[in-house]
Amino acid sequence: MRIRKAAETDAQQIMQVMKDAEKSGFMLFDPGERQMDSDSLSSFIVKTNSTEKSAVFIAEDEAEILGYLLLRGEKPNRISHRAYIVIGVLSSSRGQGVGKALFSHAIDWAEKEGIYRLELTVLLENKSALALYQKMGFEIEGIKRDSLKIDGEYADEYYMSLLL
């Protein structure tokens, strides 16, 4: 498995990973809700990778993309030391070290970029993701109560961070 920055030509495969990840019920978007095509995602990848302290990374095995990690830095001076993370892994590749490899790469990259704080949110019910994030050193800072509305029911998220 290889981790690298995403290229605009990866957009179609990343879209497939996003759609697959959304079927888990743990992502921000409901399955089929995301209104983004591969051209829009290509533009997003180029823009993100050219923005300071931001990047889209992918994990690939030969020609197949197994997962992605978005690291979005902040511009205002008071929060320029932090970045927010979103990750998605193909259901068929979960539990095989893809998420761990993406996080390890992103953490190393963030340290080199001068990022001090990484943050993310995770549904309380997403036990496997929570275990991975804690294994990678993230700590729970608090609970975002009624943060999401899933199938008509409010759901809480943990707010987590890692100080580098």
Residue pairs with C-beta under 8 A, 6 or more apart in sequence:
1 59
1 60
1 61
1 66
1 97
1 98
1 101
2 59
2 60
2 61
3 57
3 58
3 59
3 101
3 102
3 104
3 105
4 57
4 58
4 60
5 49
5 55
5 56
5 57
5 58
6 14
6 45
6 49
6 56
6 57
6 58
6 68
7 45
8 42
8 43
8 45
8 46
9 42
10 45
10 58
10 65
11 38
11 39
11 41
11 42
11 45
12 38
13 64
13 65
14 41
14 45
14 56
14 58
14 65
14 68
15 36
15 37
15 38
15 41
16 65
17 65
17 66
17 67
17 68
17 88
17 89
17 90
18 27
18 34
18 68
18 88
19 31
19 32
19 34
20 88
20 90
20 91
21 27
21 88
21 89
21 90
21 91
22 29
22 30
22 31
22 32
22 33
22 34
23 31
23 91
24 91
25 150
26 122
26 123
26 125
26 126
26 129
27 88
28 86
28 148
30 150
36 44
44 56
45 56
48 54
48 55
48 56
48 70
48 72
49 55
49 56
51 73
52 73
52 75
52 113
53 71
53 73
53 74
53 80
53 83
53 110
53 113
53 114
53 115
54 71
54 72
54 73
54 83
55 70
55 71
55 106
55 109
56 68
56 69
56 70
56 71
57 68
57 69
57 71
57 102
57 105
57 106
57 109
58 65
58 66
58 67
58 68
58 69
59 65
59 66
59 67
59 68
59 89
59 93
59 98
59 101
59 102
60 66
65 90
66 89
66 90
66 93
66 98
67 87
67 88
67 89
67 90
67 93
67 98
67 99
67 102
68 87
68 88
68 102
69 85
69 86
69 87
69 102
69 103
69 105
69 106
70 85
70 86
70 87
71 83
71 84
71 85
71 106
71 109
71 110
71 118
72 83
72 84
72 85
72 86
73 80
73 82
73 83
73 113
73 115
74 80
74 82
74 83
74 84
81 114
81 115
81 116
81 117
82 115
82 116
82 117
82 118
82 119
83 110
83 115
83 117
83 118
83 119
84 118
84 119
84 120
85 106
85 118
85 119
85 120
86 120
87 99
87 102
87 103
87 120
89 98
89 99
89 102
90 98
94 128
95 128
99 129
99 132
100 132
100 135
100 136
103 132
103 133
103 136
104 136
106 118
107 118
107 136
107 137
107 162
107 164
110 118
110 164
111 164
115 164
116 163
116 164
117 161
117 162
117 163
117 164
118 138
118 161
118 162
118 164
119 159
119 160
119 161
119 162
120 133
120 138
120 160
120 161
121 144
121 147
121 157
121 158
121 159
121 160
122 129
122 130
122 133
122 157
122 158
122 160
123 129
123 148
123 155
123 156
123 157
123 158
124 130
124 143
124 155
124 156
124 157
124 158
125 155
130 158
133 160
136 162
137 162
138 160
138 161
138 162
139 160
139 161
139 162
140 158
140 159
140 160
141 158
141 159
141 160
141 161
142 158
142 159
143 156
143 157
143 158
143 159
144 156
144 157
144 158
144 159
145 154
145 156
146 154
146 155
146 156
147 154
147 155
147 156
147 157
148 154
148 155
148 157
149 155
